[in-house]
Amino acid sequence: MQNGTGDNFHVVDLPVKAPAPAADEATQKKGPPSWGEAWVEFTQNTTIHGLRFIWMEQAFLFRKFLWLILVCACAVVMGVQIVDRIIYYQKNPVTVNVNVNFNKSLVFPSLTICNQNSFRATMATELGRYRLLEAMYTGKGDLNSSTLNYFNASDVTLDDLALSTAHSKYDLIVACEWQNEKCGPENFTQVLTDHGVCFTFNDKEKPLFVASTGSEYGLKLTLNVEQYEYMPGPHDAAGVKMLLHDRKEFPGVAELGLSIPTGTHAYVGIQVVSIHNLPEPHGDCGSLWSPFYKDYSADNCQLACLTDYMDQACGCRHPHMPSRNGTPPICTLEQYYGCYSKEIGRLKAKVRSDCACPIPCRFLIFDPALSFATTSVFATDRLIAAASHSNDLETKYLRALEVTHRMEGTKFNSFVEKEEEARTRLEELSLLMLKVVREAILSAEDTVVRLYNDTKRAWERKNYLYRWQEYHINKNFIRARDAMSERTFEFLCAGFQEYATLTESNIWSLVDPEVVDNPDVTQALYTLVMKSLAAKMDLADRAYANYTQLYDAYYNGTPVFRYMFESEPRDMNIYITPKPLLRNSLLHSDYATKYSSRLVQDIVEFKQALGRFAELATTAYLNKTLDKHDMYLADVEFMYRGRRYLHSKSTFFYESIEYPLRVMQGRIAGFDHLWRSYETAVQATADDVASLKQSLANLEDTILRRLNLSMGLAQKYVQDGNVTKLDVARELTSQNIYEGISDLKVFFQSLSMTEFSRNASEVAREIREDYDNYRKMFDFRYLVGNADSKFLKSLEDLMNEMERYIELSVIEIDFIRENILQLDVFYREKSYEQITQQEAYDIFALFCDIGGSMGLFVGASVMSIGELLDLFLHQSVYRITHKARN
């Protein structure tokens, strides 16, 4: 080391290694070096950094201490790092690589489809197993031996029961297309799964491949799930269940399948994933051999394990479980309910806990992505045509409807209840119509004739009396008025204006000078005037007397004349006189009251006006003078009294004298109108009764007979079963039945004779006591009651059910929605994911990490490890060999 300033250096002496020969000589003289000497020599020459500074001679102690701390710290860190890597290595870590690979073609998975309903009603009924299956899947508990013996099914095996009543692939698969080429049921293999009888596509040894993506390069199916064949079973859904799986795997449809409903178009896009796992110690994949399968999978392994356990517990297996040469056998129903159903839960738990079924080291996963579309209305006709051309669909559909509607308790009991009620109501109504109502109609027919004859006799007598009264009033009262008018009333004021002018002129002549000078002329003129006035006053007196006689006749009801009506005695006139009417004619109105009393006053006042003329004539004759004003007043008064008399007379005659005749004429006209109305009503009633009689006969021959035949047909359907429900439905909904029911309703509406249902106050007093009886007699609804409405209601309920059945029997859009579905299965992409497990840390990586830690922290390497080994081996061997020589 140099230390100084400028160009002057001071050299510090450092220990220098002795020449090798000198060392050898010293060694030879002293013998083998000690371990300490060997270690010091090693530290001065090793490739491990830092050690030589710790054992460097003549170095400061503090410097050695610092290097010791540094070397120890690096050694500790290196040791921790190396231990951590060794622990990590012992964990056998794994890395997962995900690669997206593109192939020209991809293997198509196996597709297993299962009908959600396991059994066909028609086959189950034909084989006599419908009630057995119904008891199995609708009962509250497991079937016991007595029940199985009742159905003679103790020895029936599960596979026999499933296969014999399962849906057929020829009916399920309506249309099939694989990569634009036709396929069919023959391309599907029947398989028994945990879901029941299913059908698998692409399960043969030669797999199918897809070269393009999209539904055009996949599998297209049109399926008919035959929901009209559904019956009680292990599943309640409608549609199909599908599963995409590897051909080597068992199709666990019940647990892994996807449900597709009816009335939809389902699109299933597939993405395939390839899995490569590592075996132990880095992974847990593996495979186990079993005689139950050729290709290993975890599901196959667990199912084989479950089969062994079930064989040990019950000595049988479920149909979907594997077997070897038929062992173990499939369970019978007695074994199923006696052991299998009780043990299956426990054994599945035992499989999960005791059976070690590793996942395979290589397998494929087919990941589906579902999307749905509702079947369009435009596709309905095409689907119906496709379904109809498939194995005589309509015949099978109608047969299935017949079977399900007979075998399903709810539907059948509903029909039986409606049929029994309608038949009972029909019998009750027929009895009422053909016996009670018919007898009532015949009785009513006789009653109408009798009532008409009795009423006609009463009307004729009443009409005769009315005409007699009219004649009596006209001849013996009004005719008397006419006679009095001809004698007094008409002449009293006849020409009273001319009479007043003439009388006034004659009176003025009495004071005319030319006349006054001639006494004879004056005397003669005066005598003429007074005689004329006296004659008028005498006429007034006689008019007064006639009025009094006429008024008394009306007031007291005493006829003035004694005319005889036809051959009736005159003495009987007094009894026919309508006295209240005659008296009322004088008082029935204000005019009648006023003028019947004023006329007599007008006669008196008119006579008084004549007296005034007489007084003026006498004054003029005696005094030869005449007051002009007095003459004017007398003339005015006379004219006024004359006009008033005429007005009172005409009013009295019209309002009082002629009033009874008008009333009687009105009564006669009203009575005649009433009779004509009565005749019309009676004729209408007679026509209605006759119409009812004829209608009843027609109904008996038509609708009642047709209904009895229809109900008999329905009863045969219920009791014998040799008549189809469709025949009953078509009969009960035929046009003849509808028209007959309409006629029946009209008939019942016509049973009440409204002409005899008027208010009783409008009917004559003499029949009022029997009115209610007559009304009940002609209102036949009292006899029928509500029997018709009850029958029509029960019949309408039955017919409505039959109409629904007929609508159900037609293959239309509802049929498509409930039974048909479309399924497209295809690859979404031509790529597939490959997930591979790899060793994340091998022995080489461990050595690299150890070497890196040694080089990083202490500057060592693999060669340094060799140096250490060489030190200890060399020293040990050298000492052993030299010790042996000595």
C-alpha angles and dihedrals in degrees: 000000000000123000126174145086130273114348095332114100129188114210117217113205114239126193111268126208114255116242114270096242091054089051091050091050090050091049093049089050095045100034127231116350119252122253090257093052090046091050093049090049089048093051091052093053107029123109090230105108122232100020095096091057091057093055097032111136120239091013119137115267092231090053091052090048093053091050090048092054092046094048092046093049092050091046091052093049090046091050093050091049093049092048091049091052092048091051091048090050091051090056089066095224121207133207124206121220119198114199128180108215128191119212132182089232138014129208113252115231125236112264119210118189126188131187109241089227111061101202140052115227094213095052093043090051093045091052092044093243101112095096090044092055090043090054091046096054105027100040123104095238146003119307116255129215095265092055092048090048089051089058091038087234105122093110097039109118123224094241092050090050093047099043096043094053101031127116114267121241088224089063096036097052107061097167135003132187127178115191092334092312125111119253132167148182090304088069091061125079122215112235135175111231136170086271095053131254110000139166126233128205120205099013097130126111092259107066125213122240133206120216099184140033129244135059093286089068098044140059121301120193135181109197133191109204091189095225087175085068093052119127137161111309144138093288131053102192126100121227133038136303117220135190130191111207145150114278089239095055129087109248104240093189097161094060104026105027126114120231120231116192126216123260092040140102107225122200116199113192114194129213114185121213122193115208123201114184130186123239124229137336091029098033142011101237122122144124136249128208119235133168088228096071142023099206118050124231132152091247092050090049095050092045090051089049091049089049091054092049092047091048090053093046103039107006092236142069143219115263093251093055118096125251139188115228090339094309123160096030123228115268121258118224090259091054091043095056095031097051119347099061090046096047103037095085094049094044093050089054089049091052091053092050104035108027114084105206109167121203115259119263091230127028143136129241119203106205111200126204113198129205127172138208128185115247106259124236090238091059093051097085091048093049092046090051091048092048094044092054089054111098100316094304097182094056092048092044094053091045091051091050090053092050097045094046090051099041100040105086097212095053096040095046091048090055093045092051093049092044094050093047093048092046092049092048090048092053091049092047093046090053091051095045100042097041116016099032093040092052090046091051092051090048091048090051091057091043092054092054093046094047091049094051093046093047092046091055090049091048093049091052093046092046090051091053091048092052090047091053091047091050091045094052093044098046104031100036113018093035087055089053089052091051092050090048090054090052107034120348097058096043099043094081099014107140091353092160093055089042091053092049093048093046092048091049092050092049091050088050089061089068095040107120093225090055096039091058089059109062095187092055091046091049093049093047093049091049091051093051094047093047090050092050092045091052090052092049090048089052088051090053091050090047088051091052092047091050090051092050093046094046092049091048091056095039095048098030094237114145118234095209129035105222114165121232111223106300097336115123116253090234089065091063091084090061096048094049111115094222097173090051093049093048092043089054088070092051109023094105141016090255093051093048093046101045098036087066099032096058093071090049090051090052091053094046091047089054089050090054088054088052091056090056088050092052092049090049092051092047091049092048096048102035098030086225133100130192108230093206093053090051090051093051092047091050093048092048093049092050091049093048091049094052092045092050093052091049093048091046095051092045092047091050094049101037099039115012098043096033097087091052091052090048092050092046088050090049092050092047091047092046091048090049090048090052093049089049089048092050090049091049093047091048090048090048091049090048091048092049090048090046090050090049091051093042091052090052091047093047090050091054096042125022099018091050091044091048092049089051091047094049089047089053090050090049090052089052090054098042108029105022092214091114122069123233089234090060089052091047094050091048095048093046097043121127091248091058092049092048090046092052089050090052089047092053091049089050093053091046088054095052093087112075102212093189088070094044098075121124110285092231089071093059124086118271094241093064097036093097091057096039098101091048091052092048093051089046093057098035099076092184086083085067098041097040110178095324090111094052091047092051094045090048093051092044092049090051090052093045092048089055090049091050090052089049092052091048088050091051092060116090104229141125094309089055090056093048093050101039115018129074134166124220128193118187117187145139117271093203137010090229125087133197119242114200111192130182116217136181105267096195126024132177093269091055088050092053091047092052091047092049091046092052091049093048093044100048107027103013091243132137140181087286089059089058088052090052091054091048090047091052095053096039094046095048093045095048092043092053094045093050096043092046090054091052093050 
